[in-house]
Amino acid sequence: MMHITRKFEHLKIQLQAIKSATNNFVDDKCIGKGGFGKVYKGELLHSKGQTIVALKRLDPTFGQGNPEFWKEIIMLSLYKHENIVSLLGFCDESDEKILVYEYASRKSLDLHLNNDDLTWIDRIKICIGAARGLAYLHNPGETQQRVLHRDIKSSNILLDENWNAKISDLGLSKFGPANQQYTFIVSNAVGTVGYCDPLYVESGLLTKESDVYSFGIVLFEVLCGRLCITHQAGIHQSLVGLVRQYYKQNKINEIIYDTIKDEMTPKSLDAFTKIAYQCLERELEERPLMTEVVRILESVLEYQTVKSLKTLTMETRSEYLLPDTTLSSFVVNSINPTNPELVAGVGVENTKNADLFEMYFKIADSNKDGRINGVEAVPFFQTTGLPKAILAKIWSYVDVNGNGYLNRSEFNNYLKLVTVAQSKRELTPDIVKAALYGPASPKIPVPQIDLEALAVP
C-alpha cells in the first residue's frame, strides 16, 4: 500500500489547511452527506490556486471506509474527463480521511428534478453530459479493462454553475474485463435501492449493462421530475413500475413533468423515451451501449433545437438575456450598413470587432461546444428587430450542412446578412456577395439564396 500511496504524494493536502477552510468542520460549512460521510464547502489554497472546493470527510459509520477512500483517489487520478468530477487532492492524516473536489455550485441532479426553471432542452443537455461521462468510463480503448461505476443515480451526478453534468462518487466502482470472451465479474451487489439492476442483484454478475440500467432510471427521473422511489402516506411508490405500465399502454405523456410537456416535440420525446426504456430491458443483450445512448440523446437535442429554431420562441429566463447594448451596438453600429463594401468588416475579419465577436460567441455558446444553436441565439434574435421568417431564412442559408448549428464562420456570415437586412436595403446578389466575401469578385459565385424571401418590409 505504501508503494501505491507514494504515487499520489502530489495530491496531499495538510489537515490544518482543511480545518482552516471548514472552520474545523463547523456545521454551517456542511452542504450535504452521503454514503461516505459529510460534505463541506470551503476555500482552499492548492496546486491550482485559491479556489472554492467540496471536501468529503470519511465517516465509517456511514458504511464506507479505507478501500473506498483509495478507490476514489485511484480512479479519479486515472480517469479524467470534462463530465467526471475532478479530484483536487486528499488528506490522510491523524485518522482523518478527506477527499477534496472541484466545487459543483448547483450540487446534485436529484435536487433539480422538479425545478420549474429547467427547460426540456436544459434537461437533455444534462443527460448528454452525464451519458458522455459514463461512456468514457465504459470505453476500454485498446485495453482489456473498463470502469464499472456500480452506483449511478441522480444524486451522484453533480452540476456546475453552467449546468454541466459530472459523474461523481467512484468509491464503489470496479475494474471490469473488456475486449475478452467474458466481460462480467462476480461481485456482491452494491448500489442504491431503486437504481440497481435486478439481474445484478439476483445473480451477482456485474456488467457494464448494470450501469446502463441505472442510467435509464436517471433518464426517467429527469423526464418525470421525480425520484425513482417516493414515499407518500407511508407507502413506497416506484417510478420504474409506473414507467413500465404507462410505456406499454402508450400513455407515457401522463407521467411527464408538467412544466416541460408543452415544450417537447413528439420526435424528441419519442426518441428519448425509447432509448431510456431500452436501458431498462430485462435481457442484457437488449440494453444499449453508453455510446449509443449518447448518440441518441444528441439526436434528441437536435430534434428539439430544430423546433426551437423554427418557432424562434422568445426565451425570458434572465440567464439567457444579455443587455441590448452589447448585441445591438455590435450588430447595428459596428459597421455602416449603407456601404456594401464595409459590410465585410463585421465579425472576425475586422480587428476592431474581433474581440467583441469572440466575447458574444463565447457567451452565447452556453454549452461550450464551439457552435450556436437556435435556443442559444434567442437573445440575439430579440435585438435585431427583424421578422422571425427572415431570421429563420438567413439561418437556413448560412447553416451549410443543415444540422441546426452555426460554427464561428457560419455565425459570422449570419451577422453580416442580418446587418444588411437591418439596413432595409435590397438584398441584391452584389450586396450579398459583399456581405459574405468583401468587395465583389467575379470568381465568387452569387450565393443561391431566395432574395425575395429575405426582403425586408
Steps between C-alpha positions, in 0.01 A plus 500: 500500500787736581634456146161602356450801725837645396361546149248748634727707724444804274129495591549511877347793688584575860228444759557843651421666167176304477400583856563865425288482182206342686538684832583162656203330329240736640141404414446822304756377247326164450317489166390137492572140588507161333627146536855625560420763760432873521597744225628848581555815297814706551759723337836330469843576361628205296700427186252689280488805727241635743160360415170383643497124550281218627654287775366151569589376849496126559269382775525117533158487668349595163612165354817575300864499602864482392443286186245746361723794595795371297280369221369853445852647495630240256202514264475878481876528449492252211177609334465870418216635289300822488191306610669328795557694820861611554694389807721785620664321791459297816599488865599181683620628834420450871230243431329746264432398141375788286451533126515845337310566177416784267190673635177440306299809589161356399563184704338177377241423234249345742445845652387641164271229366195714579667833422252698288783714362661201326368487145476182296812603308684564829406151617611337174839673523549380858420144393743523208780617728442223753477242220831617354668465839372146549583405140856614566527272804361207303727552199804272534679631192753237409538378858331202659324682779228760552358672806163383631356772723247286695317796655359714220216716633386860474662595832837386359471732200629844597423826320733795469402865460428449129291184561775276363452147636784316673499136615619471860552246779717228349577348840289191425623459143685197369723420206315267269638287217474628144598376154492145634272199459335559837434857610328451834628467853339334801446748780276559798232740382548855621336825403180679589151354528292597199796541267660154519475267204268212606720247318805618692312473830369151417815344354794706627620532138626853445521635144507839331130445430441527876604866478288543187191384691570752778548775245163416346343562841667842511368585152144431611553700820599797285201447270247459780645752745509263796724252678481131415355420842271733690314464826144620538287424805745227599472331161799445269434596140734372229557709188616192308167330553313805374730534200453138395123526539455828313759425231330173407164678490649775281403759763844622608376861454295461816804472729725761337589799718230758434716807439685348204210329321412792277863555392557152363489399139344157446819388325728597788270341760468178300876461453571582866247257644602220264869513592419545871267199496754294307742555789247327729462186290518177699750331268851643498533454125204730440648791695697757297866592534556838663650627174163425338319677784717808438429489126124475546489774764696730269240435230225575756662840556514562125131412457409742777736774382360492147153562648633785710669651195190474283274665755775730635329491837607807696682393813425708810724334757743762624812291459441486124450876459787736436491882513366639173800730465740206486330350197333786321805725508703216353250401234370844405772753578823311439476560125333733255228281347441741210843422355508144366879490498509576872253224580790259472653670804261330741631214710835332526649649183499845657755550777291771664203271545677164543512517881134596521404219264696247706349630822144461371570162341641363826207637703242368255670158478359399838598133481851581371481268201642754254172564320172683555151354471169677461426517872843641583450769232160615633644805686654612170173447313323725749729796427484497121149635447460266202203272429543140608457375144797703380721390791413136434560537127843655550585224749400228255724657237818535706450161675694329223460139617145548626566362850331784690829639636727785391874484552709818532531553128133432431388724786729774371322476162166504679586829671600653168175412323291606799676837498420544132137406565489755782609772260177438305701497179408271217693177536635481150758237404775764508402612850490140623841431347643813657354402836645150496823537306596866491518706177336310216722263311399342167659174617256470789162359395184676608360311800193295426270692729130584472533877499126559485448299814759716675343829392449729796169689505 
